[in-house]
Amino acid sequence: MNPARRCSALLSQLCAPSRGGTAARGPLSQAAGSTRCCHSAVSGGEGGLKRTCPQLKPSRASNTGAASVCPMGGSSSSRLFGTLAQSLNSAPLAQPEAYPEENPDQDPEELLRECEEVLQRRPARPHRNLVYPSSMAPRHKHNSSIRIMQWNILAQALGEGKDGFIRCPLDALNWEERKYLILEEILTHSPDILCLQEVDHYYDTFQPIMASLGYQGSFLAKPWSPCLDVEQNNGPDGCALFYRRSRFSLQATAHLRLSAMMLPTNQVAIVQTLSCRATGRRLCVAVTHLKARSGWERLRSVQGADLLQSLRSITSQGGPSSPEEGAGPVPLVVCGDFNAEPSEDVYRRFSSSTLRLDSAYKMLSSDGQTEPAYTSWKIRPSGESCSTLDYIWYTHDALSVDCLLDIPTEEQIGPDRLPSYHYPSDHLSLLCDLSFREGPHMLM
């Protein structure tokens, strides 16, 4: 079956009720045998970080010329939602959480091969390794790690209509191929929890696709999304949070509109309390996107303070759900595009919070105290911007970092920076595996 027909068949299946079995996360980067990007394993030892690069199997994708591309859903429903959001801009619209609890019926490896076929004409994504810190805290013998992915995927309307990436060809931003690059990145790493920003194709693309793969999703749009200023937009952009249904059950959800000095702003956050089905332990996960642009540092700081206050209230109310957890608040993970360098006050607020948060990506540095040099690198008419803006924060005395996806080098990114034909966003995805730390009574 050619790619266009298979994709059309896939979308037909996604829109129909599913009755398949549950799916667990697998090592798709090796099982699917992608030739577009080689993913390496990196192990820790006494001397620090050691790297190994296993050979991957040849791709089973067809090489019979350029693949046809079919649309992954229409845009009418999202445009209707955008109109509503624009007219009711006094507050973000609350979205229903009760999507049908259908069982996944889509094979992730088949879908990954679909992406490879469609993207044959594009170069491979930047090569990235999984890095394992040399020192890891002890884990519960029945507890496997939880894979978290954080990513600002670049709203389609902004990429094509407002952001002005002068070194990125407009054709590289074509949604009919760029969405496959985004999906390929997600499928390759197969996260248990996925936190996204600048999502403007939630209902026609990400929600049905991720539901078919066994995820439950939640979306919250910005009250005044800049996407709505772009002609032929697909609705407002916002934050999305997905979790794997086979791994977690949902305990509570909060949709927040961040405030500054008691006034509502245009930035939002989703907070969900999840229960691990295997252990019964709870985890609170938040996704947010703070105000962009220089000159707004004070507003970002106040937005961060408002979010921290909400998180303190939510995590303290959760309470322990199993004897292993002991007393105290629910462990917390906060993912987001903070639009703030580590030198900004909002970063200091999070790192010094009473919630005992630490930034996972500091573990990539030799001293464990330094953020990556960049998580976003773009060229606009105003000049080149190379910045660290994206973070995965975690409760450091309740959770430990097992591994992280490293940051591509300048050479791998290329002289035209991001986005590009080989990478779909102006922000790099961040990914780490986290584990619950043992309680003191469990270590005796």
C-alpha positions in Angstrom: 0.0 0.0 0.0 1.4 3.4 -0.9 2.0 6.0 1.9 -0.9 8.2 1.0 -3.4 5.3 1.0 -2.0 3.8 4.2 -2.1 7.2 5.9 -5.7 7.7 4.8 -6.6 4.2 6.2 -4.8 5.1 9.4 -6.8 8.3 9.9 -10.0 6.4 9.2 -9.1 4.0 12.0 -8.2 6.8 14.4 -11.6 8.5 14.0 -13.4 5.3 14.7 -13.8 3.7 18.2 -10.9 1.4 18.9 -11.1 -2.0 20.4 -7.5 -3.2 20.5 -5.2 -4.3 23.3 -3.0 -2.1 25.5 0.4 -1.1 24.3 3.6 -0.7 26.4 6.5 1.5 25.6 9.2 -0.2 23.6 12.7 0.8 22.4 11.4 2.1 19.1 14.6 3.8 18.0 16.1 0.3 17.6 13.0 -1.8 16.9 11.8 0.2 14.0 15.3 0.4 12.5 15.2 4.0 11.4 17.9 5.0 9.0 17.1 8.7 9.3 18.7 9.1 12.7 21.1 6.9 14.6 20.3 7.0 18.4 23.1 6.0 20.7 23.1 4.5 24.2 25.4 6.1 26.7 26.3 4.5 30.0 27.8 5.9 33.2 30.9 4.6 35.0 33.4 5.7 37.6 35.1 8.0 35.1 31.9 9.9 34.3 30.0 9.4 31.0 30.8 6.7 28.5 29.3 6.5 25.1 28.4 3.6 22.9 26.6 3.6 19.5 24.9 0.3 18.6 24.2 -0.4 14.9 20.6 -0.1 13.9 18.9 -2.4 11.5 18.2 -1.1 7.9 15.0 0.7 7.4 12.1 -1.3 6.0 10.7 1.8 4.3 10.3 1.9 0.6 12.8 3.7 -1.5 10.8 4.0 -4.6 10.9 7.7 -5.1 9.3 10.6 -3.2 6.4 9.5 -1.0 3.0 11.0 -1.3 1.7 13.0 1.6 -1.9 13.0 2.9 -3.4 15.5 5.4 -3.6 14.2 9.0 -7.0 15.7 9.5 -8.9 18.8 8.6 -8.9 22.2 10.3 -12.6 23.1 10.5 -13.1 22.0 14.1 -10.0 23.9 15.3 -11.0 27.0 13.4 -14.4 26.9 15.1 -12.7 26.5 18.5 -10.4 29.4 17.6 -13.4 31.7 16.9 -14.9 30.8 20.2 -11.7 31.3 22.0 -11.3 34.8 20.4 -14.8 35.9 21.3 -14.7 34.5 24.9 -11.2 35.9 25.7 -12.0 36.8 29.3 -10.7 33.3 30.3 -9.3 30.2 28.6 -11.9 27.8 27.5 -12.2 24.7 29.7 -11.9 21.6 27.6 -13.5 18.3 28.4 -11.3 15.6 29.9 -13.5 12.7 29.2 -12.3 11.4 25.8 -13.4 7.9 25.2 -11.2 5.4 27.0 -10.7 3.3 23.9 -7.9 0.8 23.7 -5.0 1.7 21.4 -5.1 -0.1 18.0 -2.2 1.6 16.2 1.2 -0.1 16.0 3.8 2.5 16.8 6.4 0.8 14.7 4.2 0.8 11.7 3.4 4.5 12.2 7.1 5.3 12.6 7.8 3.5 9.3 5.0 5.7 7.8 6.9 8.8 8.9 10.1 7.5 7.4 8.5 6.9 4.0 6.9 10.3 3.9 10.2 12.0 5.0 12.6 10.2 2.6 13.4 13.5 0.8 14.4 15.2 4.0 17.8 14.8 5.8 18.1 13.0 9.1 17.3 14.7 12.3 20.2 15.8 14.5 22.0 12.8 16.1 21.3 12.6 19.8 22.5 10.2 22.5 20.9 9.0 25.7 23.3 10.0 28.5 23.3 8.1 31.8 24.7 10.0 34.8 27.5 8.1 36.5 25.8 8.3 39.9 22.1 7.2 40.3 20.0 7.0 43.4 18.6 3.6 44.4 15.3 2.7 42.9 12.4 0.5 44.1 12.9 -3.0 42.7 9.4 -3.0 41.2 9.7 0.5 39.9 10.7 1.3 36.3 11.6 4.8 35.2 9.1 7.3 33.8 10.1 8.9 30.5 9.2 12.6 30.2 9.4 14.6 27.0 9.2 18.4 26.9 8.9 20.3 23.6 7.8 23.5 22.1 6.8 22.2 18.7 6.3 25.6 17.0 2.8 26.6 16.2 2.2 26.2 12.5 0.5 29.6 12.0 3.4 31.3 13.8 6.1 29.4 11.9 4.6 30.3 8.5 3.1 33.7 9.3 4.7 35.6 12.1 8.1 34.3 13.4 10.2 35.3 10.3 12.8 32.6 10.3 14.8 34.2 7.5 17.2 31.3 7.0 14.5 28.6 6.9 12.9 27.9 3.5 9.1 28.2 3.6 8.8 24.8 2.1 10.6 23.3 5.2 7.7 24.6 7.3 5.0 22.9 5.1 2.6 21.2 7.7 1.9 18.2 5.4 5.5 17.1 6.1 6.5 19.0 9.2 3.9 17.1 11.3 5.5 13.8 10.3 8.9 15.2 11.6 7.2 16.0 14.9 5.5 12.7 15.2 8.7 10.8 14.2 10.5 12.5 17.1 7.8 11.5 19.6 7.5 7.9 18.3 11.3 7.4 18.3 11.6 8.2 22.1 8.2 6.9 23.1 7.6 9.0 26.3 5.3 8.0 29.1 4.4 11.7 29.6 4.5 14.2 26.8 4.4 18.0 27.5 4.0 20.3 24.4 3.7 24.0 23.8 2.6 26.0 20.7 0.1 23.3 19.7 -2.4 24.6 17.2 -3.3 21.2 15.6 -4.5 19.4 18.7 -7.9 18.2 17.7 -7.3 17.4 14.1 -3.8 15.8 14.6 -2.3 15.2 18.0 -5.3 14.1 20.0 -6.5 11.4 17.6 -3.0 10.2 16.8 -1.9 10.0 20.4 -5.2 8.4 21.5 -4.7 5.6 19.0 -1.2 5.0 20.5 -2.7 4.6 24.0 -2.4 8.2 25.4 -4.9 10.4 27.2 -4.6 14.1 26.3 -5.5 17.5 27.7 -5.3 20.8 25.9 -5.6 24.4 27.0 -5.5 27.3 24.5 -4.1 30.8 25.2 -7.0 33.2 25.6 -5.6 35.6 22.9 -3.5 33.3 20.7 -1.3 35.2 18.2 -2.1 32.4 15.8 -5.5 33.9 15.3 -3.9 37.0 13.7 -2.6 34.8 10.9 -4.8 34.3 7.8 -6.0 30.8 7.3 -4.9 29.8 10.8 -5.9 26.5 12.4 -7.2 28.0 15.7 -5.3 29.1 18.8 -2.2 27.6 20.1 -1.8 26.3 23.6 -0.3 23.7 25.9 -1.0 20.0 25.7 -0.3 17.2 28.1 -0.4 13.5 27.2 0.1 10.5 29.5 0.2 6.8 28.7 -3.1 5.2 29.8 -1.5 1.8 30.4 1.0 3.4 32.9 -1.1 6.0 34.7 -4.6 6.8 35.9 -5.8 10.3 36.2 -6.6 11.6 39.7 -7.2 15.3 39.1 -6.7 18.0 36.5 -6.4 21.8 36.9 -6.4 24.3 34.0 -4.7 27.5 35.1 -4.7 30.9 33.6 -1.5 32.5 35.0 -1.9 35.9 36.8 0.3 38.8 37.4 -0.5 41.2 40.3 -4.0 39.7 40.5 -4.6 40.4 36.8 -5.1 37.5 34.3 -2.5 37.1 31.6 -2.4 35.4 28.2 -0.3 32.4 29.5 -1.7 29.1 30.8 -0.7 25.9 32.5 -2.1 22.4 32.7 -1.6 20.5 36.0 -2.5 16.8 36.4 -2.1 14.4 39.3 -1.5 10.9 38.1 -1.3 7.6 39.8 1.1 4.9 38.6 -0.9 1.7 38.0 2.1 -0.5 38.9 3.1 1.1 42.2 0.1 3.2 43.3 2.5 6.1 43.7 1.4 9.6 42.7 3.0 12.1 40.4 2.0 15.7 39.7 2.9 16.9 36.2 2.6 20.5 34.9 3.1 22.0 31.5 3.3 25.8 30.8 4.6 28.4 28.4 5.5 31.8 29.9 5.5 35.2 28.2 8.0 35.6 25.4 10.3 38.4 24.3 12.9 40.5 26.0 11.6 43.3 28.2 9.1 41.0 29.9 11.3 39.5 32.5 9.3 40.9 35.4 6.1 39.5 34.0 7.6 36.1 33.6 8.8 36.2 37.2 5.4 37.0 38.5 3.8 34.4 36.3 6.3 31.9 37.7 5.4 32.9 41.3 1.7 32.5 40.5 2.3 29.0 39.1 4.4 27.9 42.0 1.7 29.0 44.5 -0.8 26.9 42.6 1.5 23.9 42.5 2.1 24.2 46.3 -1.6 24.0 46.9 -2.2 21.2 44.4 0.7 18.9 45.6 -0.1 19.5 49.3 -3.7 18.4 48.8 -2.8 15.2 47.0 -1.4 13.3 50.0 0.3 9.9 49.9 -1.5 7.1 48.2 0.7 4.1 49.3 2.9 3.3 52.2 6.0 3.7 50.1 5.3 7.4 49.6 5.3 8.3 53.3 4.2 11.7 54.4 4.6 14.9 52.4 3.5 16.5 49.2 3.1 14.6 45.9 6.3 14.6 43.8 6.2 17.2 41.0 7.5 17.5 37.4 7.2 20.9 35.7 7.9 21.1 32.0 7.8 24.2 29.9 9.1 26.9 27.6 9.9 29.5 30.2 11.3 32.0 27.6 13.8 32.8 30.3 17.6 32.2 30.5 19.0 30.8 33.8 20.0 34.4 34.7 16.4 35.5 35.0 14.5 35.9 38.3 11.8 33.3 37.3 14.6 30.6 37.1 15.8 31.6 40.5 12.3 31.4 41.9 11.9 27.8 40.7 15.4 26.7 41.8 14.9 28.2 45.3 11.2 27.2 45.8 10.0 25.4 48.9 8.8 22.7 46.4 12.5 21.6 46.3 12.7 21.7 42.5 15.8 21.1 40.5 16.4 21.3 36.7 17.0 17.9 35.1 19.3 19.1 32.3 21.9 20.4 34.7 22.9 16.7 35.0 24.4 16.9 31.6 27.1 19.3 32.8 30.4 18.1 34.4 29.6 19.8 37.7 25.8 19.1 37.7 25.1 22.8 38.2 25.1 24.3 34.7 22.3 24.4 32.2 23.0 23.5 28.5 24.3 26.3 26.3 21.1 26.4 24.3 17.7 24.7 23.9 16.6 27.1 21.1 18.7 28.5 18.2 17.1 30.6 15.5 17.8 33.4 13.0 15.2 36.2 12.6 15.4 39.6 10.9 16.5 41.0 14.3 19.5 38.7 14.4 20.6 35.3 15.7 19.3 34.0 19.0 21.0 31.1 20.8 19.2 30.7 24.2 18.4 28.2 27.0 14.7 28.7 27.5 13.2 25.2 28.1 13.3 23.1 31.3 12.2 20.0 33.0 12.0 20.7 36.7 11.5 17.8 39.2 11.3 17.3 43.0 14.9 16.4 43.6 14.4 14.7 47.0 11.6 12.5 45.7 12.7 11.8 42.2 16.1 10.9 40.6 17.3 11.4 37.0 18.3 8.2 35.3 19.1 9.5 31.8 18.7 12.4 29.5 18.7 13.0 25.8 21.7 15.2 25.0 21.8 18.4 23.0 22.9 18.4 19.4 26.1 20.2 18.6 26.4 23.4 16.5 27.6 21.3 13.6 24.7 18.9 13.8 22.2 21.8 13.9 23.8 23.4 10.9 24.6 27.0 9.8 20.9 27.9 9.1 19.9 26.9 12.7 16.3 26.0 13.5 13.8 25.2 12.2 15.0 23.5 9.1 14.4 20.6 6.7 15.8 18.2 9.2 14.2 19.6 12.4 10.6 20.8 12.7 10.8 23.4 15.5 13.0 26.3 16.7 13.2 24.6 20.1 14.9 21.3 20.8 12.9 18.5 22.5 14.1 17.7 26.0 13.7 14.2 27.4 14.7 12.4 30.6 13.9 9.2 32.6 12.9 9.8 36.2 12.5 7.3 39.0 10.9 7.6 42.4 13.5 7.7 45.2 13.3 5.2 48.0 11.8 6.3 51.3 14.2 6.0 54.2 12.2 3.2 55.7 12.5 1.2 52.4 16.3 1.4 52.5 16.7 -0.3 55.9 
